[in-house]
Amino acid sequence: MSPEKELIGATEFIDFTINGRPVQARPGWTILETARQHHFNIPTLCYHPAVRPWGSCRLCVVEVRYGKRSKVLPSCLNPPIRELEVFTDSDRVLNVRRWVLEMLLADCPGSREIRDLARQYGVTSTRFTVTNPEEECLRCGLCVAVCTEVVGVQALTFGSRGVSKQLDTPYRVPNNACVSCGCCVTVCPTGAMGHRIDQVRGDISRRTGRGYAH
């Protein structure tokens, strides 16, 4: 069913434009959800409709204009307003995405998905320091979110904070909460979780370590 037909009969909707084309959004939709309903492509990595968005990767940025004001913001977190102008591929947006992809090439250079996406935007190298050439995980949090919000077992978390943040089990202790459902592997945008699921779910040799706080 087309988005236009889906909107027929709606008692309320929000009129705005995406790339100059008039669109309608239902109350509660974000800019990203509206764009997808109307078949506009906005790249994402940390977004999944099954869990609450939290704007980790910043790849879904768009430029929004309202009157004389203009800014770039993540489309997964922001709802549209009437008469808003949204641009998904403006020069400002493309510049931000290239910077994001450069940082991702440094953080997870081992990911084929990240390299392929970067090449689509003309990014083939990074100016940032690569610490682990084999790293695939971009620490987007989708696996943690789906484990908590959908499966409801909280078998995954992040250890440490900031640049030292790593996917782990709660308190870095053996974890028997995992039910082996595979949801974390399914939502992982880079395939990293498929290679490390055994590592994060109860390896008895891994105990609470210095520098990790939860």
GIFENDA-V736362 format. One record per residue. N is the residue number from 0. RES is the residue in one small letter. NEAR is the number of other C-alpha atoms within 12 Angstrom. D_LAST is the distance of its C-alpha to the last C-alpha in Angstrom with 2 decimals. Layout:
BEGIN
n->N res->RES near->NEAR d_last->D_LAST
n->N res->RES near->NEAR d_last->D_LAST
END
This chain:
BEGIN
n->0 res->m near->9 d_last->44.85
n->1 res->s near->11 d_last->44.88
n->2 res->p near->20 d_last->42.54
n->3 res->e near->19 d_last->45.70
n->4 res->k near->12 d_last->46.84
n->5 res->e near->16 d_last->43.48
n->6 res->l near->22 d_last->43.71
n->7 res->i near->15 d_last->47.21
n->8 res->g near->10 d_last->47.29
n->9 res->a near->15 d_last->44.14
n->10 res->t near->10 d_last->44.88
n->11 res->e near->15 d_last->42.68
n->12 res->f near->23 d_last->41.66
n->13 res->i near->25 d_last->40.71
n->14 res->d near->24 d_last->43.13
n->15 res->f near->28 d_last->41.99
n->16 res->t near->29 d_last->42.57
n->17 res->i near->37 d_last->40.74
n->18 res->n near->24 d_last->42.60
n->19 res->g near->18 d_last->45.62
n->20 res->r near->19 d_last->45.78
n->21 res->p near->20 d_last->45.69
n->22 res->v near->32 d_last->42.98
n->23 res->q near->36 d_last->41.84
n->24 res->a near->36 d_last->38.43
n->25 res->r near->29 d_last->37.72
n->26 res->p near->21 d_last->35.69
n->27 res->g near->19 d_last->31.98
n->28 res->w near->25 d_last->32.29
n->29 res->t near->30 d_last->30.54
n->30 res->i near->43 d_last->32.59
n->31 res->l near->38 d_last->31.18
n->32 res->e near->33 d_last->32.07
n->33 res->t near->38 d_last->35.49
n->34 res->a near->35 d_last->36.10
n->35 res->r near->26 d_last->35.42
n->36 res->q near->25 d_last->37.73
n->37 res->h near->26 d_last->40.41
n->38 res->h near->18 d_last->39.87
n->39 res->f near->26 d_last->38.58
n->40 res->n near->23 d_last->36.40
n->41 res->i near->34 d_last->33.15
n->42 res->p near->34 d_last->30.91
n->43 res->t near->35 d_last->27.29
n->44 res->l near->36 d_last->24.52
n->45 res->c near->35 d_last->21.37
n->46 res->y near->34 d_last->23.48
n->47 res->h near->30 d_last->24.30
n->48 res->p near->22 d_last->26.27
n->49 res->a near->20 d_last->24.42
n->50 res->v near->25 d_last->21.17
n->51 res->r near->21 d_last->20.63
n->52 res->p near->30 d_last->21.10
n->53 res->w near->23 d_last->18.74
n->54 res->g near->26 d_last->20.81
n->55 res->s near->26 d_last->18.66
n->56 res->c near->34 d_last->21.61
n->57 res->r near->32 d_last->24.19
n->58 res->l near->39 d_last->26.96
n->59 res->c near->41 d_last->28.38
n->60 res->v near->39 d_last->29.55
n->61 res->v near->41 d_last->32.99
n->62 res->e near->34 d_last->35.34
n->63 res->v near->35 d_last->36.31
n->64 res->r near->26 d_last->39.42
n->65 res->y near->19 d_last->40.58
n->66 res->g near->12 d_last->43.81
n->67 res->k near->9 d_last->43.66
n->68 res->r near->12 d_last->39.90
n->69 res->s near->18 d_last->37.96
n->70 res->k near->22 d_last->34.36
n->71 res->v near->29 d_last->32.05
n->72 res->l near->30 d_last->29.04
n->73 res->p near->36 d_last->26.95
n->74 res->s near->41 d_last->29.10
n->75 res->c near->36 d_last->26.37
n->76 res->l near->26 d_last->25.13
n->77 res->n near->28 d_last->28.49
n->78 res->p near->27 d_last->31.34
n->79 res->p near->37 d_last->34.95
n->80 res->i near->27 d_last->37.46
n->81 res->r near->25 d_last->41.22
n->82 res->e near->22 d_last->43.13
n->83 res->l near->31 d_last->40.07
n->84 res->e near->30 d_last->40.85
n->85 res->v near->43 d_last->38.24
n->86 res->f near->35 d_last->38.72
n->87 res->t near->37 d_last->36.73
n->88 res->d near->27 d_last->38.33
n->89 res->s near->24 d_last->39.56
n->90 res->d near->16 d_last->39.70
n->91 res->r near->20 d_last->36.73
n->92 res->v near->30 d_last->34.64
n->93 res->l near->27 d_last->35.74
n->94 res->n near->22 d_last->34.98
n->95 res->v near->28 d_last->31.37
n->96 res->r near->37 d_last->30.93
n->97 res->r near->33 d_last->32.44
n->98 res->w near->27 d_last->30.04
n->99 res->v near->33 d_last->27.05
n->100 res->l near->40 d_last->28.60
n->101 res->e near->30 d_last->29.22
n->102 res->m near->30 d_last->25.57
n->103 res->l near->43 d_last->24.72
n->104 res->l near->37 d_last->27.45
n->105 res->a near->31 d_last->25.76
n->106 res->d near->33 d_last->22.22
n->107 res->c near->34 d_last->23.48
n->108 res->p near->33 d_last->27.13
n->109 res->g near->25 d_last->27.34
n->110 res->s near->29 d_last->27.22
n->111 res->r near->22 d_last->30.74
n->112 res->e near->25 d_last->29.78
n->113 res->i near->38 d_last->28.50
n->114 res->r near->28 d_last->31.63
n->115 res->d near->20 d_last->33.92
n->116 res->l near->27 d_last->32.49
n->117 res->a near->30 d_last->32.74
n->118 res->r near->19 d_last->36.35
n->119 res->q near->16 d_last->37.20
n->120 res->y near->25 d_last->36.54
n->121 res->g near->18 d_last->38.34
n->122 res->v near->26 d_last->35.31
n->123 res->t near->22 d_last->35.96
n->124 res->s near->23 d_last->34.27
n->125 res->t near->23 d_last->31.57
n->126 res->r near->17 d_last->31.83
n->127 res->f near->17 d_last->28.19
n->128 res->t near->16 d_last->27.11
n->129 res->v near->20 d_last->26.39
n->130 res->t near->18 d_last->24.08
n->131 res->n near->16 d_last->24.16
n->132 res->p near->17 d_last->27.31
n->133 res->e near->18 d_last->26.17
n->134 res->e near->26 d_last->22.88
n->135 res->e near->33 d_last->23.08
n->136 res->c near->40 d_last->19.63
n->137 res->l near->38 d_last->19.37
n->138 res->r near->37 d_last->15.72
n->139 res->c near->37 d_last->17.22
n->140 res->g near->38 d_last->14.75
n->141 res->l near->42 d_last->17.69
n->142 res->c near->47 d_last->16.76
n->143 res->v near->37 d_last->13.36
n->144 res->a near->34 d_last->15.37
n->145 res->v near->33 d_last->18.28
n->146 res->c near->31 d_last->16.44
n->147 res->t near->24 d_last->14.92
n->148 res->e near->23 d_last->17.91
n->149 res->v near->23 d_last->20.79
n->150 res->v near->23 d_last->20.21
n->151 res->g near->19 d_last->18.00
n->152 res->v near->26 d_last->16.25
n->153 res->q near->26 d_last->12.65
n->154 res->a near->37 d_last->13.21
n->155 res->l near->44 d_last->11.48
n->156 res->t near->35 d_last->8.32
n->157 res->f near->29 d_last->7.70
n->158 res->g near->29 d_last->6.66
n->159 res->s near->23 d_last->7.17
n->160 res->r near->16 d_last->8.99
n->161 res->g near->12 d_last->12.71
n->162 res->v near->13 d_last->15.21
n->163 res->s near->16 d_last->13.02
n->164 res->k near->21 d_last->10.89
n->165 res->q near->31 d_last->11.65
n->166 res->l near->35 d_last->11.83
n->167 res->d near->40 d_last->10.49
n->168 res->t near->39 d_last->10.13
n->169 res->p near->32 d_last->7.32
n->170 res->y near->28 d_last->6.59
n->171 res->r near->31 d_last->9.57
n->172 res->v near->26 d_last->11.99
n->173 res->p near->23 d_last->15.09
n->174 res->n near->29 d_last->14.71
n->175 res->n near->19 d_last->17.82
n->176 res->a near->21 d_last->16.80
n->177 res->c near->29 d_last->18.23
n->178 res->v near->19 d_last->21.74
n->179 res->s near->22 d_last->23.01
n->180 res->c near->19 d_last->24.07
n->181 res->g near->22 d_last->23.82
n->182 res->c near->30 d_last->22.65
n->183 res->c near->43 d_last->19.96
n->184 res->v near->24 d_last->22.81
n->185 res->t near->21 d_last->25.15
n->186 res->v near->29 d_last->23.25
n->187 res->c near->34 d_last->22.18
n->188 res->p near->31 d_last->24.45
n->189 res->t near->34 d_last->24.91
n->190 res->g near->27 d_last->25.15
n->191 res->a near->34 d_last->22.32
n->192 res->m near->33 d_last->20.62
n->193 res->g near->22 d_last->23.90
n->194 res->h near->19 d_last->23.82
n->195 res->r near->25 d_last->20.37
n->196 res->i near->31 d_last->19.82
n->197 res->d near->23 d_last->20.87
n->198 res->q near->23 d_last->18.53
n->199 res->v near->37 d_last->15.30
n->200 res->r near->32 d_last->16.56
n->201 res->g near->26 d_last->16.94
n->202 res->d near->20 d_last->18.39
n->203 res->i near->16 d_last->18.90
n->204 res->s near->14 d_last->19.14
n->205 res->r near->19 d_last->15.48
n->206 res->r near->19 d_last->13.59
n->207 res->t near->21 d_last->10.54
n->208 res->g near->17 d_last->11.41
n->209 res->r near->12 d_last->11.86
n->210 res->g near->15 d_last->10.19
n->211 res->y near->23 d_last->6.82
n->212 res->a near->20 d_last->3.81
n->213 res->h near->21 d_last->0.00
END
